[in-house]
């Protein structure tokens, strides 16, 4: 099984290449995914939070960890559509962690989605970035394109600024969401079962899918 990781920041790709040790199973591509147009990439002090969307500074202010985020520079990037860079063949596992840009990518990956068994997508419940789509928008789009929401696999809770110094992470801001394609074919069920068992330890569901 091979992988196609994408990252528009060359330093991140270099780190990944070193970490993977030149794995023959990975092809690292220096692309920003999107709609095929030219966009501004907002590069933040924590570069894992860099995004095509500007930070929602006012909305993040009540949360000390998010309030620390600042844009340090911007770059103009030419985005590529996932439909144009992924070979037209079955995709077992599509993971998107793109800081608010998930829906933009999915809207221009309709052919890829027709062949994708499982989508793992970071989603937000409150806008960390200005103008970004939220979980409901992504879930509705994927539902229209043949996927159903299965579960959240990780939660990002944040503490609010308080006068008394309490540090209780009460606000759910984002999560990793898992969607499965509605497809009766044995190949898709087998692919879903393999990912669910090996990545998510959902052994009972994997067994159920294989029995259908």
Secondary structure as UniProt FT lines:
FT   HELIX           10..20
FT   TURN            24..25
FT   STRAND          32..33
FT   STRAND          38..44
FT   HELIX           47..49
FT   HELIX           57..60
FT   TURN            61..62
FT   HELIX           64..67
FT   STRAND          71..80
FT   HELIX           82..85
FT   STRAND          94..96
FT   TURN            99..100
FT   HELIX           102..107
FT   HELIX           110..114
FT   STRAND          118..124
FT   TURN            130..131
FT   HELIX           135..144
FT   TURN            145..146
FT   STRAND          147..158
FT   STRAND          171..181
FT   HELIX           186..198
FT   TURN            199..200
FT   HELIX           203..211
//
